Amino acid sequence: MANPTAAMLVIGDEILSGRTRDANMHYLAGELTKQGVDLKEVRIVSDDAPAIAAAVKALSDTHDHVFTSGGIGPTHDDITADCIARAFGVHIDVRDDARALLEAHYEKSGLELNQARLRMARIPDGAALIDNPVSTAPGFTIGNVHVMAGVPLVFQAMVASVLPTLTGGRPLLSQTLRVDRGEGDIAATLAALAEDFDDLSIGCYPFQSNGVFGANVVVRGVDGGRIDAAMTRLAKEIEL
């Protein structure tokens, strides 16, 4: 049986402007690989409400899980929660359990739970809270969409909270072989290998180092024995 699939939606003008480099996709991909969930698609959208809602709906309809990153903070441009509610056609407002978490956190911190901070307790009807042990303000899951903060440390903590609740498949394994030849020299060999091992993913990633052209050949799959066999044949055929 095929592994469950996932998509990621990265939200924020700061990503698209180049001001902020996204680190969350790289982290999520690695964690999902270990869980046996195949990350199939990543989209980046601006802080535009119709675009966010449309992207969430489209990804939710075509993947088993959707992970969003960004836009659930206290400022006016944090509109992700409202857009998720729009995508699912449900009401959103401050929820008592989320408010209680923030009240306890800010009382302990000696800070005021003002209206801006209270925005982080606005949760769509029917959603389950995602634990945030770093800064308390929760994410949430509604349907198959997991809504998380964009701050990498918080995002990682929320991913750790969600992953144990998911049913994964077989973890994706990989091996890499460095070849000090150009892609054109090994293309035919790789094509034949890919045809004979069509249950594996075989990728070729070129590099240039100290004037030498080469490629890293990466073989991925869920069957370690098949990967071993493919790598053994590859090494033999290119005479490493």
Protein Blocks (a to p, Z undefined) as FASTA:
>chain_A
ZZdddddddedfklmnomaccfklmmmmmmmmmnopacfbdcdddddfklmmmmmmmmmm
mcfbdcdeehiafbfklmklmmmmmmnopacdddfklmmmmmmmmmmnopacdfklmmmm
pccehiacdddfknopacddehjbccddfblklmmmmmmmmmmmpccddddddddddddb
dfklmmmmmmmmmmmmmmbccddddddeehiacdddddddfblklmmmmmmmmmmmnoZZ
